[in-house]
Structures are given as C-alpha cells and as structure tokens.
Amino acid sequence: MKFRWIPVCLTVIAIACTNNPYPRTDDAQVVRYRYLPEPPRTFDPAVSYTRLAHIVLVNCYETLLEYHYLKRPYELMPGLATNIPQPRPLGDGRVAYRFDLREGMLYQDDPAFGLAPGSPKTREIVAQDFAFELMRLADPDVNSPIFSVMALLDGFGEFSKRLARLREQDPVFAQMRIDQQYATAGGIDGVRAPGPYRLEIVLRRESPQILYWFAMAFTAPVPWEAVVYYDGEDERDNFRDHPLSSGPYAMVENNKYSRIVLERNPNWYGIRHPEWHAPGATYPDEGGPGDVEAGRLDPAYVGRPLPFTDRIEYRIEKEDIPRFNKFVQGYYDDSTIINESFDQVMHEGGLSQDMASLGMRFGRSVDPDVYYLGFNLDDPVVGAPAGERGRLLRHAMSHAIDDGEYRRIFTNGRGIAAQSPLPPGIFGYDPAYTNPSRGLDLARARELLVAAGYPDGVDPQTGKPLSLDFDTPDTSSRGNVRFQFFVDAWSKIGLDVRIQATNYNQFREKMREGSYQIYMSGWIADYPDPENFFFLLWGENAQSVSAGENHSNFKNPRFDALFLRMKDLANGPERRAVIAEMRSILETERPWIELYHHESYQLYHGWLRNMKSAGLTYPQEKYRDVDAAQRVALRAEWNAPIRWPAYAVAGIGMLVAAPGIVTFLRERQ
C-alpha cells in the first residue's frame, strides 16, 4: 500500500518516451503538416515575390482568376471573379477588360474591421479593394517588384509620380490615411470600380498576358483597413506579418522562429456558399493525362466543396537531414528528396523498395523553367560581328556539351533535355521535337570548327587554341566544379575557355558594360505563356538596348516580328505555327545552348490524397486531403518507443532509494 506511486511513475516515464512533436489532440483532426526551410520575410502581397512566401500566401489571398488544379498546359479559370474577361479594344490602341465579382464574399473576421464603434468583425469583398491593391503596386513607398509590369495600366506611372510629389510638397497630405491619400491623388486612370461588384482596367496597349497577373497574389484584394490597422504600433503586427484572408485559410499564428499556422476560414465564399459550385471552390471533374490512373479524379472527391483540411501547419526546419528524418517518421506529410538520401530513396527512376514498403508515393513534375548557356551576340568573336564564323563557332560549342552527363553529376539526373526555350506545360512545347543543333556530337563539332576557320580549335592568328572567357557570378568551389564541366567539354574540341568568376554585383556590371562572351543562366516562368520565355530573346529586350532580360543581346528582325505577332495571338494552330518558325531561327542562330528543364521530385505519404505537383505556385492545399486515422496508425507503428531503458532506469533508481525508504518507514513506526 505504501508503494502505489511506483507504477504511476513508471507509466509517466513510459508515456514520456515519444518523439512526436505534435499534441495528441491533433490526432483526431484533419491537419496538414509541412515545413519551411526558413521563415518568409514578408506576407505583403504587393511586395512578396519568393516561392517560399507564396507557398503560404496563396492559401490566404484569393485572386480574381486561378489556375485549374489538374490541367496541363496550365489553364486559367474564374476565382473571385465570375468570368475570364475578354479584351475590348477602345479604338486608340488601348484595351479594356471587365471583371465581374461574386456578391456576398467576405474577408476573415479581424480586429482591423473594428475601427469604428459597433463595426462588424468583417465586411464584404468589393471591387474597390482590388483597385486599392493596384494603387499600392504603384505606390513608390511600397516598392512593388512588378511595378514595370503594371505600368501597362493606363495612368499607372502618372499616379505614382503624383503620389510622390504630393507627399514631398504637402506634409499634411503625407499624414493622411492611406486610402485618402490615394483618393486625393486621383487614383489610376486605367482602374475603375463603377460598382461594388465590377472592376474595369484599361491597358495602354494589348497584352493578353496581363490576365495571368490577376491569378497571382500581387493583385489579390486588400482592404484599406488592414494596411491602416496593422502598422506595428501599440503591439499590433505589421501588415507584412498579418495577411488578411480572402481565401480558404486564415493565418492564426506567425512565429518566425518555430511555426506558421493556417486554419480554415469560415467566411470564405466556398464554405459559405457551396451551392454556387464555383470553379475555385469545388474539386474538379476533369484533368490532364494520367490523372484518372493516379486517383486524382476519385468520385469520392469530384464535385465536393473545398477545402478538405482543417488546418495547415508549417514548421520552420532549417537543417535538411533532421527535416527529412521527421518526414520518414511520418511527422511531415511530404518532402523533397535531399541529396544525402537520393540514392537510398530513388532506384532506377522510381522509389526504392524500402520507401515503397512504407506506402510512400512519388511525384515528378517538370518545372516551367529553362537553364542554358548563352553567348553575347555583341561580342566580335562569338557574336554577330563575326558573321558566319561566329555562328559556326556557336554551333560547334553547342555540340560539345553533354547535358545528360551534366544532369547526372550535378542534379542527380533530375531534369529533361531542353530542345528550345519552352518547357513542358507551356503552350507551343512539342514533345516530339528534337533540336538538330544541340546534343553531344564531337565529330560534328570539330567539322564545324574547321568550317569556322578554327581547325582543332586553333586560332590561326595566334597559332594557339582559341581563347574565350566564361563569366560566372559564383566564386564558390562548388560553382567552379560545375562551370569546369563545360570548360572541360570545350577543351575536347581544342578550345581554351577560361572561367572568369566574380561576385554577383561585378557580374551584373560586366553584363551592363557588355564585357563578356559566354555565361550560364536560367529562367523560371512568372506565368505559363510562351511569351514569358521568348521575350528573353526579343531584340527590344536586349541588355545592350534596354538593360532587359535578353542577356545574349540577340537581335534578329524576323524573330522580333514573329515575337510581336505571337505574343498577342490566342492559343491555337496559328500561334503554334509562329512558335515553330521562331524555334527554327534559334536552331540556326544559336544564341543559347539549351541545357535542361528542371524536374521537381516530391515524396509524400500514402495518407495524403489528391497530390499533383506543379511548377507554378498557386492555390493547391485546398484540393488536398489527409487520412488522419491512417497517419496516426502508421506513426505509431514506425515510432514505437523503446521503453525498456526507461523502466531499467526507474528500477535502478528504486533499488538505490529502497534502503532510505525502508529506514524512513521504520523510524516513523
């Protein structure tokens, strides 16, 4: 009777022997567990331009348009808007678009809406909120990274200048509430909200790609109350740390040192009005190739209202190996594959037997990007001034590169060979197309060097191997190994290519000055349209012309004319034919050596439903579901605590303490 506490102590010790980082109350909830390698710097939709932030942000900020979750190529569909607007020419070169909003949509409940006594905890989402956010994009104090894109809006730049001038000249104006400043400055001419449920925009010129920007968080509705209230004063958050949700989830915790938590937003229109069957609030009934076979069109989900999970929890995990170990233990639902574990996880292009035996699944997606080696076409040796000689040299250097071997060494084989700037998933990509001007062929490369006047790579003017510079913005030893791969490849055809490694700022200065010959670069799409890739080679976008993204300074009148025609065409046979001709010009001129399109590999546990990887960052979590019971059972199986050491320690402690206890009890008697 005197020792009833002993089994209690043993039980407490045994229960404590667990590494589960989550409370047991989570087991009965539909929670999605993810990780972030570091906390995002800002959640302000006007400023945030990182994939890391948008992974979280897109679940909170709903947009006028969205991407279909399953279809590839990517396809726009209505979001907060009821329609995908069609361009309406105004007769003077300008083009108008009209968005109609759904009525009765609300923001999350938030103290920002209680600025006046008796105010409700939320309010309706109206067209003026979109206009307000577009004015924030023009605000020089906000410094949005997409200012130049939105400058297509009629009066956008003029509004920005008026705002800056008024703030500088009138201290009283500068102290006004932000929405009042915008109203006093006159707003943007090309942005109008004639009613609460209609937004009209006017562009200076036709640009079909503008619609993609209305599927990004930059243009999501922002209530002025949130910007005013969350000013960092009186222990309030800053607006950058407190997104105010118009989407399916609301942020309830933002701890940059440990975790970020989103919970289902009961005010979201998809939850309040499932009877609308809105495209962005209902699980799709059609998809792309392979979706049926992969179970992504399961009848148990098709047509159901979203979202399926109650909470999303992001843990901040900076170290790769501990993070991956937690995934294997079942404490994260999905994970990328770290380099240290790649060979253990993957086998002959699929999951290893060990991973498959755990019920894990494997998703693969080709990202909308392209990585390439570029030539400076303004250079007198490798560029256009060298004429046919330079063109043949570029072709020879192209045929010396084994991109497959490069991927095997440096990306664990991830990626597919790039035949043109266009990756899969983008209109105009042709899986049957093979570029005859690329691919390893050393015999052909040597023939081309002879034709170019450099037999065996020797410069006849010096009698030595032709010397070229390969400029890079990476001085690390890891970077040097990558770049040396290409140098060694070119040495096999007799060329002497030297790595000129500098820091990024010095590299950019060389770009501005045009003092470079060869470089390596990559591009990740802002939006899924061929224009967003071919503009990298448009003459007007050349670095030497407009400091643009055409770092090769490629200028070809026919290509430029085709580009201007292609970018305004709707997807269809005519646009596809124009793209094919543009592609053939690049075959001939070789401003780039296309290398590869990156592949993302994603591991996920069998309890995670409706997974489909996407290279673009758009709302995806609302489509995914979790079998919480299966997760709990498998976690228990995989992480059964080894309790005998705890019992042994407790037993030893009891033996050590027993004589003292006996003596104590005898003295009491």
C-alpha positions in Angstrom: 0.0 0.0 0.0 2.9 2.3 0.7 4.3 2.0 -2.8 1.3 2.8 -5.1 3.2 5.7 -6.6 5.7 3.4 -8.2 3.6 2.1 -11.1 2.3 5.7 -11.6 5.9 6.9 -12.0 6.7 4.1 -14.4 3.6 4.9 -16.5 4.6 8.6 -16.7 8.1 7.7 -17.8 6.9 5.3 -20.4 4.4 7.9 -21.9 7.2 10.5 -22.0 9.3 8.3 -24.3 8.0 9.7 -27.6 9.4 12.0 -30.2 6.0 13.2 -31.6 6.3 17.0 -32.0 2.6 17.5 -32.1 0.0 17.3 -29.3 -2.2 14.2 -29.1 -5.3 16.3 -29.7 -4.1 16.8 -33.3 -4.6 13.1 -34.0 -8.4 13.5 -34.3 -8.1 16.5 -36.7 -7.5 16.8 -40.4 -4.2 18.7 -40.2 -1.7 19.1 -43.0 1.9 19.1 -41.8 4.5 20.9 -43.9 7.9 22.5 -43.4 9.7 25.7 -44.5 13.5 25.9 -44.6 13.3 29.4 -43.3 10.6 32.0 -42.5 9.4 34.2 -45.3 10.4 37.8 -45.0 7.0 39.3 -45.9 3.4 38.3 -46.5 2.5 41.6 -48.1 1.1 40.5 -51.4 2.2 43.7 -53.2 5.9 43.0 -52.3 6.3 39.3 -51.8 8.0 37.7 -54.8 9.5 34.5 -53.4 8.3 31.0 -53.9 8.8 30.4 -50.2 6.3 33.1 -49.2 3.8 32.3 -51.9 3.6 28.7 -50.6 1.8 30.1 -47.6 0.4 33.3 -49.1 -1.7 31.7 -51.9 -3.8 29.9 -49.3 -4.9 33.2 -47.7 -5.2 35.6 -50.5 -7.8 34.7 -53.1 -7.4 36.2 -56.6 -9.8 37.2 -59.4 -8.6 34.3 -61.6 -7.0 31.0 -60.7 -5.3 28.0 -62.5 -7.1 24.7 -62.9 -5.6 22.4 -60.4 -5.1 19.4 -62.7 -5.0 20.6 -66.3 -1.7 20.8 -68.2 -0.9 23.0 -70.1 -2.0 25.4 -67.3 -5.4 26.8 -67.8 -7.0 29.9 -66.2 -10.4 29.8 -64.7 -12.6 32.2 -62.6 -11.7 32.7 -58.9 -13.3 35.6 -57.1 -14.5 36.8 -60.5 -17.4 35.1 -62.2 -15.7 35.4 -65.6 -12.5 35.4 -67.6 -12.7 38.8 -69.2 -12.3 39.3 -72.9 -10.3 42.2 -74.4 -12.4 45.2 -75.6 -10.4 47.4 -78.0 -11.1 51.1 -77.4 -10.1 52.3 -80.9 -7.0 54.2 -79.9 -4.7 51.3 -79.2 -5.9 50.9 -75.6 -7.7 47.8 -74.5 -10.2 47.3 -71.7 -11.0 44.3 -69.5 -14.0 43.9 -67.2 -14.1 41.6 -64.2 -17.5 40.8 -62.5 -17.3 39.8 -58.9 -19.3 37.3 -56.9 -21.7 39.0 -54.5 -21.6 38.3 -50.8 -18.0 37.3 -50.4 -16.4 38.2 -47.0 -13.0 38.6 -45.5 -11.9 36.7 -42.4 -13.0 38.1 -39.1 -10.4 40.5 -37.9 -9.9 43.5 -35.5 -9.0 45.7 -38.4 -12.6 46.0 -39.3 -13.5 47.3 -35.8 -12.0 50.8 -36.3 -15.4 52.4 -35.6 -17.6 51.6 -32.6 -20.1 48.9 -33.4 -18.3 47.8 -36.6 -18.7 44.2 -37.6 -15.8 41.8 -37.5 -15.7 41.5 -41.2 -17.0 43.1 -44.4 -17.8 42.3 -48.0 -15.0 42.0 -50.6 -15.7 44.7 -53.2 -14.2 45.9 -56.4 -12.6 48.9 -54.7 -10.4 46.6 -52.7 -8.8 45.4 -55.9 -8.4 49.0 -57.1 -6.7 49.8 -53.7 -4.2 47.0 -54.2 -3.4 48.1 -57.7 -2.7 51.6 -56.3 -0.4 50.0 -53.7 1.5 48.4 -56.6 2.1 51.9 -58.0 2.9 53.4 -54.6 6.7 54.3 -54.6 6.8 53.8 -50.8 5.6 50.2 -51.3 8.2 49.5 -54.0 6.5 46.5 -55.6 8.7 44.3 -57.8 6.1 44.2 -60.5 5.8 48.0 -61.0 7.1 47.7 -64.5 4.6 45.0 -65.5 1.6 47.0 -64.1 2.9 50.2 -65.8 0.8 48.8 -68.8 -2.3 50.1 -66.9 -3.3 53.5 -68.3 -2.2 56.2 -65.9 -0.3 53.9 -63.6 3.1 55.7 -63.7 1.4 59.1 -63.6 -0.4 58.2 -60.4 2.9 57.0 -58.9 4.5 60.3 -59.7 1.6 62.4 -58.4 1.6 60.5 -55.2 5.3 61.0 -54.6 5.1 64.7 -55.5 2.1 65.4 -53.1 3.9 63.6 -50.3 7.0 65.7 -50.8 5.2 69.0 -51.2 2.5 68.7 -48.6 3.3 67.3 -45.1 -0.5 67.3 -44.3 -1.1 65.1 -47.3 1.7 62.7 -46.2 -0.1 62.2 -42.8 -3.5 61.4 -44.3 -4.8 57.9 -44.1 -3.5 55.8 -47.0 -6.8 55.3 -48.8 -7.5 59.1 -48.5 -4.0 59.8 -50.0 -4.9 57.6 -53.0 -8.3 59.2 -53.4 -6.8 62.7 -53.2 -4.1 61.8 -55.7 -6.9 60.9 -58.1 -6.4 57.2 -58.4 -5.2 55.3 -61.6 -7.0 56.4 -64.8 -7.0 52.8 -66.1 -8.5 51.3 -62.9 -12.2 51.9 -62.2 -14.7 50.4 -59.8 -18.1 51.7 -61.2 -19.9 49.5 -58.6 -19.1 47.2 -55.7 -19.0 44.1 -58.0 -17.4 45.3 -61.1 -13.7 46.1 -61.8 -12.6 47.6 -65.1 -9.0 48.0 -66.2 -7.6 49.8 -69.3 -4.2 48.9 -70.8 -2.1 51.3 -72.9 -1.8 48.5 -75.5 -3.0 45.0 -76.0 -1.3 42.4 -73.7 -3.2 39.1 -73.2 -0.6 38.1 -70.6 -1.9 40.7 -68.2 -4.6 38.2 -67.1 -2.0 35.9 -65.6 -1.1 38.6 -63.2 -4.7 38.6 -61.9 -4.1 34.9 -60.9 -1.2 36.0 -58.6 -1.4 37.3 -55.0 0.0 40.7 -56.2 -3.4 41.7 -57.4 -5.5 40.0 -54.6 -8.0 42.2 -52.8 -6.6 44.1 -49.8 -8.9 46.1 -47.5 -7.5 49.6 -46.7 -8.4 48.9 -43.0 -5.8 46.2 -42.8 -3.0 48.4 -44.0 -4.0 51.2 -41.6 -4.6 49.0 -38.6 -1.5 46.8 -38.9 1.1 49.5 -38.5 3.3 47.9 -35.8 2.1 50.4 -33.2 0.7 49.6 -29.8 1.7 45.9 -30.0 -0.1 45.4 -33.3 1.5 43.4 -36.1 3.0 45.0 -39.2 0.9 44.4 -42.3 3.7 42.3 -43.8 3.3 39.8 -41.0 -0.5 39.7 -40.9 -2.2 38.7 -44.1 -6.0 39.4 -44.0 -7.6 36.4 -45.7 -10.0 36.4 -48.6 -9.2 32.7 -49.2 -9.9 29.3 -47.7 -7.4 29.6 -44.9 -6.6 32.4 -42.4 -3.3 32.8 -40.6 -3.7 32.3 -36.8 -0.1 32.1 -35.8 3.1 33.6 -37.4 6.1 32.7 -35.3 9.1 33.1 -37.4 11.3 31.0 -35.1 9.1 27.9 -34.9 5.9 27.7 -36.9 3.2 29.3 -39.1 -0.4 28.0 -38.7 -3.3 28.5 -41.0 -6.9 27.5 -40.1 -10.0 27.0 -42.2 -11.6 30.4 -42.9 -15.3 30.0 -42.2 -16.0 33.3 -44.1 -14.6 32.0 -47.4 -17.2 32.0 -50.1 -16.5 28.4 -50.9 -17.5 27.4 -47.4 -20.4 29.8 -47.0 -21.8 29.1 -50.5 -21.1 25.6 -51.6 -24.3 25.7 -53.6 -22.5 28.1 -56.1 -20.3 25.3 -57.3 -17.7 27.9 -58.1 -14.7 26.6 -60.1 -12.2 27.6 -57.5 -14.2 26.2 -54.6 -15.1 22.8 -56.0 -13.0 19.8 -56.7 -12.6 19.4 -60.5 -14.3 16.8 -62.5 -11.7 16.7 -65.3 -8.0 16.8 -65.5 -4.9 16.0 -67.6 -3.3 12.8 -68.9 -2.7 10.3 -66.1 -4.9 12.0 -63.5 -7.5 9.2 -63.6 -4.9 6.5 -63.2 -3.2 8.4 -60.4 -6.5 8.6 -58.5 -6.8 12.4 -58.7 -10.3 12.1 -60.1 -11.7 9.8 -57.4 -15.5 10.0 -57.5 -15.3 10.4 -53.7 -13.9 13.9 -54.3 -15.1 15.1 -57.6 -17.6 17.9 -57.2 -17.2 18.2 -53.5 -16.8 21.7 -51.9 -13.3 22.7 -50.8 -11.2 22.8 -48.6 -10.8 19.3 -47.2 -8.3 20.0 -44.4 -9.0 22.0 -41.2 -5.5 23.3 -40.6 -2.1 23.7 -42.2 0.9 23.8 -40.0 4.3 24.9 -41.3 7.2 24.1 -39.1 10.5 26.1 -39.6 13.1 23.5 -40.2 16.5 24.8 -41.4 18.5 21.6 -41.4 17.9 19.2 -44.3 18.8 15.9 -42.6 16.7 16.3 -39.4 13.8 17.6 -41.6 13.9 14.5 -43.9 14.2 12.2 -40.9 11.0 13.6 -39.5 9.3 13.1 -42.8 10.3 9.4 -42.8 8.9 9.1 -39.3 5.6 10.5 -40.5 5.8 13.9 -38.9 5.7 15.7 -42.2 3.2 14.7 -45.0 5.5 15.4 -47.9 9.1 16.3 -48.6 11.6 17.0 -51.3 14.5 14.5 -51.7 17.7 15.7 -50.1 21.0 14.9 -51.9 22.3 12.9 -49.0 19.5 10.4 -49.3 18.8 10.4 -53.0 20.3 7.0 -53.8 18.5 5.4 -50.8 15.2 6.9 -51.8 15.3 6.5 -55.6 16.1 3.5 -57.7 16.1 3.3 -61.5 13.8 6.3 -61.8 11.3 5.2 -59.2 11.0 4.7 -55.5 13.4 2.3 -53.8 11.9 -0.8 -52.3 12.4 0.5 -48.8 10.4 3.6 -49.5 7.7 1.8 -51.3 7.3 -0.7 -48.5 6.4 2.3 -46.2 3.5 3.2 -48.5 5.2 6.3 -49.8 4.4 7.8 -53.2 6.5 9.7 -55.6 5.5 12.7 -57.7 7.5 14.1 -60.5 6.9 17.4 -62.4 8.8 19.4 -64.9 9.1 22.9 -63.7 8.2 25.8 -66.1 11.8 26.9 -66.4 14.9 26.6 -68.7 18.6 26.6 -68.0 21.1 27.4 -70.7 24.5 28.6 -71.7 24.3 32.0 -73.5 26.6 33.8 -75.9 27.0 37.6 -76.1 25.9 38.3 -79.7 27.6 41.7 -79.5 31.0 40.1 -79.0 33.3 40.3 -82.0 34.4 36.6 -81.7 31.4 34.6 -80.6 28.7 37.1 -81.7 27.0 38.6 -84.7 30.0 40.8 -85.7 31.9 37.6 -86.5 29.2 36.7 -89.0 29.1 33.1 -90.3 32.4 32.4 -88.5 30.8 33.2 -85.1 27.6 31.3 -85.9 29.6 28.1 -86.8 31.7 28.5 -83.6 28.5 28.7 -81.5 27.2 25.5 -83.2 30.4 23.7 -82.6 30.4 24.6 -78.9 26.8 23.5 -78.7 27.6 20.0 -80.0 30.4 19.7 -77.4 28.1 19.7 -74.4 26.7 16.5 -72.9 23.7 17.9 -71.0 22.7 14.4 -69.9 26.0 13.9 -68.2 25.8 17.3 -66.6 22.4 16.4 -65.0 23.7 13.0 -63.9 26.6 14.7 -62.0 25.0 17.8 -60.7 21.3 17.3 -60.4 21.0 13.6 -59.5 19.7 13.1 -63.1 16.7 15.3 -62.4 15.6 17.3 -65.4 14.8 16.7 -69.1 16.8 17.9 -72.1 15.8 21.4 -73.3 15.3 21.4 -77.0 14.1 25.1 -77.1 13.3 27.8 -74.5 9.8 26.3 -74.0 9.4 23.7 -71.2 6.5 21.1 -70.9 3.2 22.6 -69.7 3.7 25.7 -71.8 1.7 26.2 -75.0 3.9 25.5 -78.0 6.0 22.9 -76.4 6.3 19.9 -78.7 7.4 16.6 -77.1 8.3 15.2 -80.5 10.6 18.0 -81.4 14.4 17.4 -81.3 16.7 20.3 -81.9 19.3 19.3 -84.5 21.7 22.0 -83.4 22.2 20.7 -79.9 23.3 17.4 -78.3 26.7 15.8 -77.9 28.5 15.1 -81.3 32.2 15.8 -81.0 32.9 14.8 -84.7 30.3 17.3 -85.9 31.7 19.9 -83.5 35.2 19.5 -85.0 33.8 19.8 -88.5 32.1 23.0 -87.6 35.3 24.4 -86.1 37.1 23.7 -89.4 34.4 25.5 -91.3 34.6 28.4 -88.9 38.4 28.7 -89.5 39.5 27.2 -86.2 40.8 23.7 -87.1 41.3 21.7 -83.9 40.2 24.8 -82.0 43.3 26.7 -83.0 43.1 30.4 -83.7 45.1 31.0 -86.9 46.1 34.5 -85.8 47.9 33.2 -82.7 48.7 29.6 -83.6 47.2 28.7 -80.2 43.9 27.3 -79.0 41.2 29.9 -79.4 40.9 31.7 -76.0 37.4 32.6 -74.7 36.0 33.8 -71.4 33.2 32.2 -69.4 31.8 34.7 -67.0 30.1 33.5 -63.8 28.6 35.1 -60.7 29.7 32.3 -58.4 33.1 32.2 -56.8 32.4 29.1 -54.6 34.3 25.9 -55.1 31.0 24.1 -55.8 30.2 26.6 -58.5 33.7 26.2 -60.0 33.3 22.5 -60.3 30.0 23.0 -62.3 31.5 25.5 -64.6 34.6 23.5 -65.1 32.4 20.7 -66.6 31.7 23.0 -69.6 35.3 24.1 -69.8 36.5 20.5 -70.0 33.9 19.7 -72.6 35.1 22.6 -74.9 38.7 21.6 -74.3 37.9 18.3 -76.0 37.5 20.2 -79.3 40.6 22.2 -78.7 39.1 25.5 -77.3 40.7 27.3 -74.3 37.8 28.6 -72.3 38.7 30.3 -69.0 36.4 30.8 -66.1 36.1 34.4 -65.0 34.4 34.1 -61.6 33.2 37.2 -59.8 30.6 38.1 -57.2 27.1 38.8 -58.4 27.4 42.6 -58.4 30.6 42.5 -60.5 29.0 40.0 -62.9 26.0 42.3 -63.4 28.3 45.2 -64.0 30.1 43.2 -66.8 26.6 42.5 -68.2 25.8 46.2 -68.3 29.1 47.0 -69.9 28.9 44.1 -72.5 32.3 42.8 -71.4 31.5 39.1 -71.5 31.4 36.3 -74.1 29.8 33.2 -72.5 27.6 33.0 -69.5 25.2 30.5 -67.8 21.7 31.4 -66.7 18.2 30.2 -66.1 14.6 31.5 -66.1 11.6 30.4 -64.1 8.3 31.5 -65.6 6.2 34.2 -64.0 3.2 32.8 -65.8 2.6 29.9 -68.2 2.8 31.5 -71.6 5.4 31.2 -74.4 5.7 35.0 -74.4 7.3 34.7 -70.9 10.2 32.6 -72.4 10.7 34.0 -75.9 10.9 37.6 -74.6 14.3 36.5 -73.2 15.5 36.7 -76.9 13.4 39.6 -78.1 15.7 42.3 -79.6 14.0 45.2 -77.8 14.6 43.4 -74.5 18.4 43.1 -75.1 20.7 44.0 -72.3 22.6 46.5 -74.6 19.3 48.1 -75.8 17.1 48.4 -72.7 19.0 46.6 -69.9 16.4 43.9 -70.3 16.5 40.1 -69.7 17.9 39.3 -73.2 21.4 38.9 -71.9 22.6 37.3 -75.2 21.8 40.6 -76.9 20.2 38.6 -79.7 18.6 40.8 -82.4 17.0 39.2 -85.4 14.4 41.2 -87.3 12.4 38.2 -88.4 12.4 36.7 -84.9 11.4 40.0 -83.4 8.5 40.4 -85.8 7.3 36.9 -85.1 7.6 37.5 -81.3 5.4 40.6 -81.5 2.8 38.7 -83.5 3.0 35.6 -81.3 2.6 37.3 -78.0 -0.9 38.7 -78.9 -2.3 35.6 -80.5 -4.7 33.2 -78.8 -3.5 29.7 -78.3 -4.3 27.7 -81.4 -2.8 26.4 -84.7 -1.7 29.9 -85.9 0.2 30.6 -82.7 1.8 27.1 -82.8 3.0 27.7 -86.3 4.6 31.0 -85.4 6.3 29.4 -82.5 7.7 26.7 -84.7 9.2 29.3 -87.0 10.7 31.2 -84.1 12.2 27.9 -82.9 13.8 27.2 -86.3 15.5 30.7 -86.2 17.0 29.8 -82.8 18.2 26.5 -84.2 20.1 28.4 -86.9 21.5 31.3 -84.9 22.4 29.5 -81.6 22.3 32.5 -79.2 21.9 29.8 -76.5 22.9 26.3 -75.8 19.7 25.0 -74.2 20.6 22.6 -71.3 17.6 21.3 -69.4 14.3 21.9 -67.7 14.4 21.1 -64.0 12.3 18.3 -62.5 10.9 18.5 -59.1 10.7 15.3 -57.2 8.3 15.1 -54.3 7.8 12.3 -51.8 4.6 12.0 -49.9 2.9 9.5 -47.6 0.1 7.3 -48.7 -2.4 9.1 -46.4 -2.1 12.3 -48.5 -4.8 12.5 -51.1 -5.1 14.3 -54.5 -1.5 15.2 -54.8 -0.3 16.7 -58.0 3.0 18.6 -58.3 3.1 21.9 -60.0 6.0 24.1 -61.0 3.9 27.2 -60.6 2.9 28.4 -57.1 -0.8 28.7 -57.0 -3.5 27.5 -54.5 -3.2 23.8 -54.1 -3.7 22.9 -50.5 -7.4 23.4 -50.6 -7.6 20.4 -53.0 -5.6 18.0 -50.8 -6.9 15.7 -48.1 -5.4 13.7 -45.3 -6.5 10.3 -43.9 -5.8 11.2 -40.3 -6.6 7.8 -38.9 -4.1 6.1 -41.3 -1.4 8.6 -40.4 -1.9 8.0 -36.6 -1.7 4.2 -37.1 1.4 4.3 -39.2 3.2 6.8 -37.0 2.6 4.6 -34.0 4.0 1.6 -35.9 7.1 3.4 -37.2 7.8 5.2 -33.9 7.0 2.7 -31.2 9.1 3.9 -28.3 11.8 1.7 -26.8 10.7 1.7 -23.2 12.9 -0.8 -21.5 15.7 1.7 -20.9 13.2 3.9 -19.1 12.0 1.0 -17.0 15.6 0.0 -16.2 16.5 3.5 -15.1 13.4 3.6 -12.9 14.2 0.2 -11.5 17.8 1.1 -10.7 16.5 4.3 -9.0 14.1 2.3 -6.9 16.9 -0.1 -5.8 19.1 2.9 -4.9 16.3 4.6 -3.0 14.9 1.5 -1.3 17.2 1.4 1.8 16.5 5.0 2.6 12.7 4.5 2.1 12.8 1.4 4.4 14.8 3.3 7.1 12.3 6.3 6.8 9.3 4.0 7.3 10.9 2.2 10.3 11.6 5.5 12.0 8.0 6.6 11.6 6.8 3.4 13.2 
